[in-house]
Amino acid sequence: MVIPLGAPGDGLEREPVPTHVREHHAKWWWCLFVVLLMSMIIQLAGQAIFSALYTGISAYIVWYMLRDSCKEMSAICLMMLGLMSAMQGVFDLIILCSMLGGRREQHTERTHYDEKTGSTEYKVRFEWHPFFDESQGTLYNMQSLARLVSPIVMFTTAALCYWSHSYFETEMLESESVMGPDALGGLAMASAVAAAPTAQQATAEAASESAAVVAANALAAVAATQPVPPRREALPTSPPSAARGSG
């Protein structure tokens, strides 16, 4: 089972929900949500814990998609929910078909035990009862009702998923046909025109960097060809005290 997750404002562009789905399908989805809750209650009453858990997860996914005017509904979520519901419906239908002719119950009793040898004898008794039998009590009949309801609800969920998913595909195809090849070509041209100034700017920056490198190399070459002037040595000078002594 795939549970849709995602924080609001995560930066991902959501697929728009078709108007027909929001206005006409939403009421049927809310009806399905109520049916799923009722089916889960019946399964809990029949002690079918795993089936009730699966039905409860399906009800949560339906509620998650329907909140805020079907804001969270998407084609991929509908497809995954429909596939999982159809598979679960097939399994439940197989179990239901094996029980429609009557439910078999097995009872095992110990009939003899020998303390000396430690041998034990058991008696296994099989009983067949109708699918609904008042003599077996409420729990038995709630289990039968849960087995009967489960495949019906799962196939209904899969059918409703397929119905709503088809409108997502239809709207996508209609939007592509309205745009047409000319509009797509115009979008491509607009993207190319928008990218042109960026390419020209990059080319100009590369040219200016190349010119600066060439100028720096030329200045280095000129400086290397000029002769180095001879170094002049300073004449020694006598200190003032020596000059006064000689006078």
N, C-alpha and C positions, 0 to 999 in steps of 0.2 A: 504494500500500500504506500503510495506516495502522498506525503502531506505537504501542501504548498507552504513554503516559508519565504520570508523576505521582509526586511525592515522598511518602513516608509521612508521615502527620500533616499534610497540607496543608489540613485543615479542611473538606474536602468529604465529605459523607455518601455512602458507597458503597451501591450497590444489593445487597441480600442475595442470595446465590447459593442457588437451590432445593436442598433436601436431596437430592432424587432425582438431580440433576445431579452433586452431589459424591459420592454413594454408588454410582451405577450408570454414569454417563457418563464419569467420570474415567478408568476403565481403558481405554475405547475411545479417549479422547483421547491417552493415553500410547502406545497402539498406533499411532495416526496419527502421533505425533511420531517414532517409530522409522521408520515408512514414509517420512516426509518426508526424514529423514536418509539413508536408503538411496537414495531417488530422487535426492537431491543428489549422492551419490557416483557414481551411474551417469551423471548428466549431466556431471559433471566428467571422468569417464573418456572420455565421448564428445565432449569439448571444447565442450559447449554451456554457455558461461560465463554468459550472461544468464539462461538457464533455471535453472541451478544457483543463481544469486544470488537469484532470486525464490523458489525453493523453500526456500533457507536462511532468508530473511526470514520466510516462513510458518512454518517450524519454530521460529524464535525467538518469534514471537507465540504459538504454541501453548504453548511452555514457559513464557512469561511469564504466561499465564492459569492454568496448572495449578499453579504453585508455591504453597506454603503452603495446600494443600487448596482449590485453585481460588479463592483470595482475590481475585485480580485479574480474574476473569472477569466480564463484564458483557454486557448485552443489545446495547448499541451496538457493542461490539468484535466480538461474534459476527456481527452483521449485516454490518459492513464487511468482515470477513474472508471471510464466505460470498459476498458479492457479488463481491469481487475474485477469489476462487478460481473462481467460476462463469465470470466473463469470461475469465480465463486458460485455463480448461478448454475453452471454446468455440474460442478461437484455436488451441490445440494440437490440438483435434479436426479442425479444418479442414485444418491442415497434414498431420495423420496420414492423413486420407482421400485427400489428393492423392498420398500416397506408397505406399499399400497395393498399388496395381497394379504397383508397381515404381519404383525410384529412378533418376532420370536424372542422369548425370554428363557434364559438358562438358569436352572437352580441346581446347586450341588449340595448333597447331604452325606454326612459320614454315617454309614450303616453298621459298621463292625470294626472293633479294634482289639487286637490280641496283644496283651501285655508281655507274654512270654516271647513271642516271635517278633513283636513290633509291627506286624502287618496291619494295614488299614484298608478297609473297603469303603468306596464312595459310590453314591448313586447320583447320576446326572439326569436331570429331568428337563425336557424342553416343552415349552408351552407356546401355542400360537393364539394370538388374540387379534380381533379386528383393529384396523388403524385407529378408530375411535371406539372406545369401550367404556361405558359408564361404570361398569363394575370394577374397573382398575383404579379409580380415583382421579383426583384433579391433576396430580403431577403427570400421570401417564398421558392424559388427554392434552395437557399443555405442551408436552414434548411432541406429540403428534401435530398439534397446531403450529408449533415453531418450525417443524420440518416442512409443513405445507406452505407456510408464509414465506420462508427464506428465499427459495428460488424465484418466487413471483416478484418479490421486492428487488432482488438483484438484477433480474432481467429488465424490470421497469427502469431501474437506474441506468443500466447500459443503454436502453433505447432512448431515454431522455438526453443522455450525454451525446449520442450520435445525432439526435435532432438538433441540438444547440450547436454542436461542432460543425454541422453542415452550413450553418449561417455564417460562421467565421470564414470558411473557405469561400463561400459565395461573395461576401463583402470584399475579400482580398482580391478575387478575380475581377470584380467590378471596378475596383480602384485601379488595377493595372490596365484594364481596357479603357477607362476614362483618360488616363495619362497618355497612352498610346506611344508608338515609337518616336514620333516627333517631339513629344514632351520629354521623353527620356533622353533624346539627343540634345535637346535644349539644356537639360540639367547637366549633361556631361560637358557641353560647351561652356556653360556658366562656371562650372568647377574649374575648367581649364583656364578661363579668363581670370578667375580669382587667384589662381596659382601663378599666373604669369608675372605679376609685379614681384612676387617673392623670388622667383627664379632670376629676374633681371637684377634685383638688389643683390642677390648672392653672387652673380657674375661680376657686377661692378665692384663689390668688396674684394673678390679674388683678384681682379685686375689691378686695383689700387695696391694690394699687398705685393703683387708681383713687381709693380713699378718701384715700390719702395725698396725691395730687395735688390733690384738692378741698380738703382741709384747708389745704394750703400756699397755694392761691389765696385762700381766705377770710382767712387771717392777713395776707396781703399787702394785701387790700382794706381791712381794718380799720386797718392801719397807715397807709394812704394817706389815710383820712378824718379822722384825728385831727389838731387844729391843732398847729403847731409853736410852742413857747414862745418869747417874745422873748428876745433875747440881751442880757444885762447887761454894761455896760462897767465896768471897775474904776476907782475914783477915784484920781487921782494922789497920791502921798504924798511929803512932803518928806524929804530925807535927814537923818539924825541930826545931822550937822555943822552944817547950816543952822539947826536948831532951837536948838542950843546957842549959836550966835552971836547970835541975836535975843534971848536971855535975858540 
